């Protein structure tokens, strides 16, 4: 068995994916990488490599030198930031994927994980119980790149037999690392405001509901899909997954169960328009049927985990 390379390991998902993979397979079997020149890895025994995924020759060198068999390609520019840096976002999100897919096609990599997003859906997609297969007309740079990426992943699987697997992540809530510039970041920022006795200024209007996933469930889904028998997978592009849906008003009420004096105000910006173009509730029944996807965290449990986790961080 070769080692597992996590590209974009310093990001919100990468930090916790490294922890999980090292627990399951051993720290010596996991390589963390990011574009940053150096990085302190909290998980002892995990090596860190400075790597730009756009540098294909350096990527191949790392894969050969460290006997990499699986790549988790998390490096990407997310929705809100991508709207401000269009060309850079497209280049990173697409060329990075091509570099990895091509190396897998050339048999340097056995298996690839690449995350897609609910951003592939657009204003014309159904908002309630959005199905696995439906009209995709994304209205953001991030969404366009993810939609194109899904098609390329399926193409490389069907044309070249590349074993690439993917999940359409909804908003992901976590506290161990900061969010990366996405439209759903409000659902993380709001907890910090509540714990610090501050009024939270939401850039999303109070009744805009979005699908969400607590980080533990996101990591579990990622590990599961990478280890299930490929023959069980009926989706070759990217799977819908979700655990809950809520809006800022509902999340505020849940937080007020613990902090009764917590208040929220609204300063709507361009991210609200992005949120309005996305689904409110995702139908992930195919993932549940194909590989028994079953999230463990609902809104109440997520709220408790976030408040307890952030409070412990502040105490330390």
C-alpha positions in Angstrom: 0.0 0.0 0.0 1.3 3.4 -1.0 1.0 6.6 1.1 -1.8 9.1 1.0 -1.0 12.7 -0.2 -3.3 15.5 1.0 -2.9 18.6 -1.2 -4.3 21.7 0.4 -3.7 20.3 3.9 -3.7 23.7 5.6 -7.4 24.4 4.7 -10.5 23.8 6.7 -11.0 20.2 5.6 -7.4 19.3 5.2 -6.4 19.9 8.8 -9.0 17.4 10.1 -8.6 14.9 7.2 -4.9 14.5 8.0 -5.9 13.7 11.6 -8.4 11.1 10.5 -6.2 9.5 7.9 -3.2 9.3 10.3 -5.5 7.7 13.0 -6.8 5.1 10.5 -3.7 4.3 8.5 -0.8 5.6 10.7 0.9 8.9 10.6 3.8 7.6 8.5 1.4 6.7 5.7 0.1 10.3 5.3 1.9 13.2 3.6 0.5 16.8 4.1 1.2 19.4 1.5 0.3 23.0 0.8 1.7 26.0 -1.1 3.0 27.5 2.1 6.8 27.1 2.6 6.5 25.5 6.0 3.7 24.3 8.2 3.5 23.0 11.7 1.4 19.8 11.7 -0.5 19.1 14.9 -0.6 15.4 14.1 2.8 14.0 15.1 4.6 11.8 12.6 2.9 13.4 9.5 5.5 14.9 7.1 4.8 18.2 5.5 5.9 19.2 1.9 5.6 22.6 0.4 3.9 22.0 -2.9 2.1 24.0 -5.6 -0.3 21.7 -7.3 0.1 23.8 -10.5 3.7 22.6 -10.7 3.1 19.2 -12.3 6.8 18.2 -12.4 7.2 18.8 -8.7 4.0 17.0 -8.0 5.2 13.9 -9.9 8.5 14.1 -8.1 6.7 14.1 -4.7 4.5 11.2 -5.8 7.5 9.1 -6.9 9.8 9.9 -3.9 7.1 9.2 -1.3 5.4 6.2 -2.9 2.0 7.9 -3.1 -0.9 5.8 -4.2 -3.8 8.1 -3.2 -4.2 11.8 -3.7 -6.8 14.0 -1.9 -6.9 17.2 -3.9 -8.4 19.8 -1.6 -6.5 22.9 -3.0 -9.1 25.3 -4.4 -10.3 28.9 -4.3 -13.7 29.0 -2.7 -16.9 30.8 -3.8 -16.7 34.3 -2.3 -12.9 34.7 -2.9 -13.1 33.3 -6.4 -15.6 36.1 -7.4 -12.8 38.6 -6.7 -10.0 36.6 -8.4 -11.6 35.1 -11.4 -8.6 34.0 -13.5 -6.6 32.8 -10.5 -9.6 30.8 -9.2 -10.2 29.1 -12.6 -6.5 28.3 -13.1 -6.1 26.8 -9.6 -9.4 24.9 -9.6 -9.1 23.5 -13.1 -5.4 23.1 -13.9 -4.7 21.6 -10.5 -7.4 18.9 -11.2 -6.0 18.2 -14.7 -2.5 17.8 -13.2 -3.7 15.1 -10.8 -6.0 13.4 -13.3 -3.3 13.2 -15.9 -0.8 11.6 -13.4 -3.5 9.1 -12.5 -4.1 8.4 -16.2 -0.4 7.7 -16.5 -0.7 5.2 -13.6 1.4 7.2 -11.2 -1.6 7.4 -8.8 -4.1 4.6 -8.0 -6.9 6.6 -6.6 -8.0 10.3 -6.4 -10.4 12.2 -4.2 -11.6 15.5 -5.5 -14.3 17.6 -3.8 -17.1 19.2 -5.7 -19.8 21.5 -4.1 -23.4 22.5 -4.1 -22.1 25.5 -6.0 -22.6 23.4 -9.2 -26.3 24.1 -8.8 -27.7 27.4 -10.0 -30.8 29.5 -10.0 -32.5 27.1 -12.4 -31.9 24.0 -10.3 -34.7 22.8 -8.0 -34.3 24.4 -4.5 -36.1 21.7 -2.4 -34.8 18.1 -2.4 -32.4 18.9 -5.2 -31.8 15.6 -7.0 -28.5 14.0 -7.9 -29.1 14.5 -11.6 -30.7 17.8 -12.5 -30.1 21.1 -14.4 -26.7 22.6 -13.6 -26.4 26.2 -14.5 -24.1 27.7 -11.8 -23.8 31.4 -11.6 -20.4 31.7 -9.8 -16.8 31.2 -10.9 -16.4 28.5 -8.2 -19.6 26.7 -9.3 -18.6 26.8 -13.0 -15.2 25.3 -12.2 -16.8 22.6 -10.0 -19.3 21.7 -12.7 -16.6 21.4 -15.3 -14.5 19.4 -12.8 -17.3 16.9 -12.3 -17.6 16.3 -16.0 -13.8 15.9 -16.4 -13.7 13.4 -13.5 -16.4 11.3 -15.1 -14.7 11.6 -18.5 -11.3 10.4 -17.1 -13.1 7.5 -15.4 -15.0 6.4 -18.5 -12.2 7.1 -21.0 -9.1 6.1 -19.1 -10.3 4.1 -16.1 -9.0 6.7 -13.6 -10.5 5.9 -10.1 -11.5 9.4 -9.1 -14.2 9.8 -6.4 -16.1 12.9 -5.4 -18.6 14.5 -3.0 -20.6 17.6 -3.5 -19.9 19.2 -0.2 -22.5 21.5 1.2 -21.5 24.2 3.8 -19.1 22.6 6.2 -19.1 23.7 9.9 -16.0 23.3 12.0 -13.8 25.0 14.6 -10.3 23.5 14.4 -9.3 25.6 11.5 -10.6 28.9 10.0 -13.0 28.9 7.1 -11.5 29.5 3.6 -13.6 32.2 2.1 -16.9 30.5 1.3 -20.4 31.7 1.2 -21.4 29.5 4.1 -18.7 30.9 6.4 -21.4 32.7 8.4 -22.3 29.4 10.1 -18.9 29.3 11.7 -18.3 33.0 12.4 -21.6 33.2 14.3 -20.4 30.8 17.0 -17.3 32.9 17.7 -19.5 36.0 18.0 -21.8 34.3 20.4 -19.1 33.0 22.7 -17.4 36.4 22.7 -20.6 38.1 23.7 -20.8 40.0 20.4 -23.7 40.9 18.1 -23.1 38.9 14.9 -23.5 40.8 11.6 -24.7 38.2 9.0 -24.1 38.7 5.3 -26.8 36.2 4.6 -30.5 37.2 5.0 -32.4 35.6 7.9 -34.6 33.2 5.9 -32.0 31.9 3.3 -31.6 28.1 4.1 -28.6 26.2 2.9 -27.6 22.5 3.2 -24.9 22.0 5.9 -22.6 19.3 7.2 -20.6 19.1 10.4 -16.9 18.5 9.8 -16.9 15.0 11.5 -19.5 13.9 9.0 -17.7 15.4 6.1 -14.5 13.6 7.0 -16.4 10.4 7.6 -18.1 10.6 4.2 -14.7 11.3 2.5 -13.0 8.3 4.1 -16.0 6.1 3.4 -16.3 6.9 -0.3 -12.5 6.3 -0.8 -12.7 2.9 0.8 -15.9 1.5 -0.6 -15.7 -1.1 -3.5 -15.8 0.9 -6.7 -18.3 -1.5 -8.2 -20.9 -0.2 -5.6 -20.6 3.4 -6.9 -23.2 4.4 -9.5 -22.3 8.0 -9.7 -19.0 8.7 -11.6 -19.1 12.5 -11.3 -19.9 13.6 -7.7 -22.3 12.5 -5.0 -24.9 14.7 -3.3 -24.4 14.6 0.5 -26.0 16.6 3.3 -27.1 16.3 6.9 -29.2 19.3 7.7 -30.5 22.6 6.3 -31.1 25.8 8.2 -31.1 29.6 7.9 -29.4 32.3 10.1 -32.6 32.8 12.0 -32.9 29.1 12.9 -29.3 28.9 13.8 -29.6 31.9 16.0 -32.5 30.4 17.9 -30.5 27.2 18.5 -27.5 29.2 19.8 -29.9 31.2 22.1 -30.7 28.0 23.9 -27.3 28.3 25.4 -26.7 32.0 25.2 -30.1 33.6 25.7 -28.8 37.1 25.2 -27.1 36.5 21.9 -28.3 38.7 19.1 -27.9 38.8 15.3 -28.1 41.7 12.8 -28.0 41.7 9.1 -25.6 43.5 6.7 -26.3 41.7 3.4 -23.6 41.6 0.7 -22.9 39.8 -2.6 -22.7 36.5 -0.8 -26.4 36.5 -0.2 -27.0 36.4 -4.0 -24.7 33.4 -4.3 -26.6 31.7 -1.4 -29.9 32.4 -3.1 -28.7 30.5 -6.2 -28.0 27.4 -4.3 -30.4 24.6 -3.0 -32.1 24.8 0.3 -32.4 21.0 0.8 -30.3 18.3 -0.9 -31.6 14.9 -1.8 -28.6 12.5 -1.0 -30.6 9.3 -1.2 -28.3 7.8 -3.9 -25.3 8.2 -1.6 -27.2 6.6 1.2 -28.2 3.7 -1.0 -24.8 3.2 -2.8 -22.5 3.2 0.2 -24.7 3.6 3.3 -24.0 7.3 3.8 -25.6 8.3 7.2 -24.6 11.5 8.9 -24.4 11.6 12.7 -24.8 15.4 13.4 -28.0 17.4 13.3 -28.3 21.2 14.0 -28.6 20.7 17.8 -25.7 18.4 18.1 -23.5 20.5 15.8 -24.3 23.6 17.9 -23.2 21.9 21.1 -20.0 20.6 19.4 -19.1 24.0 18.1 -19.7 25.9 21.3 -17.8 23.3 23.4 -14.9 23.1 20.9 -14.4 26.9 20.5 -14.8 27.5 24.3 -12.0 24.9 24.9 -9.8 26.6 22.3 -10.2 30.0 24.0 -9.6 28.5 27.4 -6.3 27.1 26.2 
